[in-house]
Amino acid sequence: MTASASPASVRIQFLGTGGPFASGARLQTCILIESSGRRYLIDCGMTVLVAMARFGIDPGSIDAVLITHLHGDHYGGLPLMILEACVNAPEGSTYPPRTRPLCVAGPAGTEEHVQNALDVFEWRTPFATMKNAGLLQFITLEPRREAAIGDLRVTAFPVVHYTPEATALRVTVGGKTIAYSGDAAWTDTLLDVAADADLFICGVYTIDVAQGGFVNYRTLEQHRDRLTCKRLVLTHLGAQMQNRLGEVKEEVASDGLVITV
Ligand SMILES: [Zn+2]
């Protein structure tokens, strides 16, 4: 039982709320969770360092990054964070060098994808440098099996998307539960992901385009009454969603938005 501990407030900041194509100049998917002095990211799009610079966040202060799936707009910022940790600080960064380990938790294959991305971009040494210094650790999130990542309890739920490893995540910290769909078509799995969550963040790319790998807004609305989350916020907005926000009745995130639960 944890009832004796008063729940601490958990701060969530959207560091990126767009898709991969910069529609509306939105940054790519990234969600910051802060609780009890620790900082975590959920997904890590390629614009992550821009977002952190914009919102005054030291990349070295991030304890862990959770990855939903291995599309570049969801994990492509990790190579940059690893490079920054090795190179930027000694060259006069605003922030001191990273001293705390960075834990990366994601689907099977995450470590290989991150290492391969660094190799492809010809940043070949930072991966080994970080690992040898004990500053980089990878954890594979097994489907529907709760994992402890720092103060987080994380469960990954397989979802339907364009990559077979895609998951939604359910994160509990400080007595609060934050659920996130990642990129996912509608399946009733999302009901489990969002069940009684303090906040359900749902990626909704279009208003009404039929896509095999994304729930659109119309479909989400058909199932809205079945979702038992306390609060729903939409993110990962494509151009169509942004151009027709007047039709959207749900709360919509914007870059920098802060929510406290
Ligand atoms: Zn995707």
Residues whose N, C-alpha, C, O or C-beta is under 5 A from the ligand:
A	BS01	ZN	H71 D183
